Amino acid sequence: MEENLGTVTVSPEVLMSLVRLTTLATPGVAFLSASRPGGVRRLLSGKVGEGMRLEVEDNAVAIDLYVVAERDVQMLALGQTLQREVSRAIQDVVGMPVKEINIHIEDVADRVRSQAEQP
């Protein structure tokens, strides 16, 4: 018999940190896109962070994730892997259902240029 001891609230910032860490740990992701996700939906609801927009509705999570891929990565496979890994992280770590994860591959990293720019 379950006893009701109160409520448990997970901050959207915690969800965003989990999504960020999972995304950056996924092979083929160079980094989260620096461009901020736009559109009217951002103004109406949800939480926006660098490279992502996250909404929690009826205790289910919906995410738009904006990434820059590594060169020579198969983009469809990368998107599907990100959907699977981010969904698993939210469900396993936080225990919340995932409504949708939309992956937006915004660009491809230029490794040669980025290495030349490093000191």
C-alpha positions in Angstrom: 0.0 0.0 0.0 1.5 3.3 -1.1 1.5 6.2 1.4 1.1 9.7 0.1 3.9 11.7 1.8 3.6 14.8 -0.4 4.7 15.8 -3.9 7.9 15.5 -5.8 8.8 18.3 -8.2 11.6 18.1 -10.7 12.7 21.5 -12.0 12.8 22.1 -15.8 16.5 23.1 -15.3 17.2 19.6 -14.0 15.6 18.1 -17.1 17.6 20.5 -19.3 20.8 19.5 -17.7 20.1 15.8 -18.1 19.2 16.4 -21.8 22.4 18.5 -22.3 24.7 15.9 -20.7 23.1 13.0 -22.6 23.3 14.9 -25.9 26.9 15.8 -25.5 27.8 12.3 -24.5 26.3 10.9 -27.7 29.0 10.1 -30.4 28.5 12.2 -33.5 27.4 15.3 -31.7 29.9 18.1 -31.9 27.9 20.5 -29.7 24.5 22.0 -29.0 23.6 24.7 -31.5 24.4 28.2 -30.3 21.4 29.6 -32.2 18.4 29.9 -29.9 15.3 28.0 -31.0 12.8 30.6 -32.3 9.2 30.9 -33.0 6.1 32.0 -31.3 5.8 28.7 -29.3 8.8 29.8 -27.3 7.0 32.9 -26.1 3.9 31.0 -25.1 5.2 28.1 -23.0 8.1 25.9 -22.2 11.6 26.5 -21.1 14.4 27.5 -23.6 18.1 26.9 -23.1 21.0 26.9 -25.5 20.3 24.4 -28.1 16.9 23.1 -26.8 13.3 23.9 -26.0 11.6 21.8 -23.4 7.9 21.6 -22.4 6.3 19.7 -19.6 2.6 19.1 -20.2 0.5 16.7 -18.1 3.7 15.4 -16.6 5.1 14.3 -20.0 8.2 15.9 -21.6 8.4 17.3 -25.1 11.8 18.5 -26.4 13.2 20.2 -29.5 16.9 19.6 -29.6 19.2 21.7 -31.9 22.6 20.1 -32.5 25.7 20.5 -34.6 26.9 17.1 -35.9 30.4 15.9 -36.4 31.6 15.5 -40.0 31.1 12.2 -41.6 28.3 11.1 -39.3 25.2 9.4 -40.6 22.6 12.1 -39.7 19.4 10.0 -39.7 21.1 7.5 -37.4 22.4 10.3 -35.1 18.9 11.8 -34.8 17.4 8.4 -34.0 20.2 7.6 -31.4 19.6 11.0 -29.8 15.9 10.4 -29.5 16.5 7.0 -28.0 19.2 8.1 -25.5 17.5 11.3 -24.3 14.2 9.5 -23.9 15.9 6.7 -22.0 17.7 9.2 -19.7 14.5 11.1 -18.8 12.5 7.9 -18.2 15.2 6.1 -16.3 16.6 9.0 -14.2 13.6 11.1 -13.7 10.8 8.7 -14.2 8.7 10.9 -16.5 7.2 9.8 -19.8 8.4 11.4 -23.0 5.8 12.8 -25.4 8.2 13.7 -28.2 11.8 14.5 -29.0 12.4 16.5 -32.2 16.0 16.6 -33.4 17.1 19.5 -35.5 20.6 19.1 -37.0 21.5 22.7 -37.6 25.0 22.3 -39.0 28.0 20.1 -39.4 31.2 20.9 -37.5 34.2 21.9 -39.5 37.0 20.0 -37.6 39.8 21.4 -39.7 38.8 25.0 -39.1 38.0 24.5 -35.4 41.4 22.8 -34.8 43.2 25.7 -36.5 41.4 28.2 -34.3 42.6 26.5 -31.1 45.7 28.0 -29.5 
